[in-house]
């Protein structure tokens, strides 16, 4: 197996913008971090220079809180940071294993609804190789998490492979199978946008969930919008033929990064969702169906 060094961003980055679910404006700073520290989200106090009120939440499956249509991290005392999946997918694509993500607010900016803008910014400042090898989790026993007919299953393989399918009324059955590497993901799937039906977005806006709102920031600048007849309402249509299924690939890539390392295995998913992805990770680690290759010094 090829030894790959861990990496961190070469300089600080900042992003601003509305959140997909809260519609509130959020700001994040991404900072370099040392070897073996992983990705750590830090919920910042109202004043950036406040120290005592910083809340650190490692990007790990044990810290996931189940919320609709996103991946949410939560601290033990209830502080949460939502919609981290696209940024986590960008870290995978760029080879970022260690970073500190300071968050002013409760959600990562949605930007254009994909991982591409995060990736472009990270590539613009570069990634610094570090002196420890990357953590690898190799699946040794088939593991599955299901809800009715929906499921996500992972089985042993010497690389990361996906076989994903979803069904969307007029679109019919959408499928994608193939190997996933950082380069393949970056070049083929990273610009695929989150998608949703117009009626669901309108319903969410009218309902106005009090504690954990959903889709309040969804529009044709932040998502791919589909009407009841499966027409694409965005002016320029789909970015690529497979954009809808590619975004499910994107979400799964981001969620698997909550393993704190790269996973090797074949993932088969039918109508996957964030909660199924999280359930699979939890089952995989609790059942000890993985072999972890720990980091070693790179000379």
Protein Blocks (a to p, Z undefined) as FASTA:
>chain_A
ZZddddddfbdcddedddfklopacddddddddehklpadddddfblkbmklpccddddf
klpccdehiacdddfkopacehkllmmmmmmmnopabdcdddedjbdceklopaklmmmm
mmmnopaddfbdcdddddfbdcdddehjbccdddddfbdcddddddehjnopaddedddd
fklmmmmmmmpccdddfklmmmmmmnopaklgghklgcfklbccddfkopafbfnlpfbf
klmmmmmmmmmmmmmmmnopadddddddehiafklmmmmmmmmmmnopaccddddddZZ
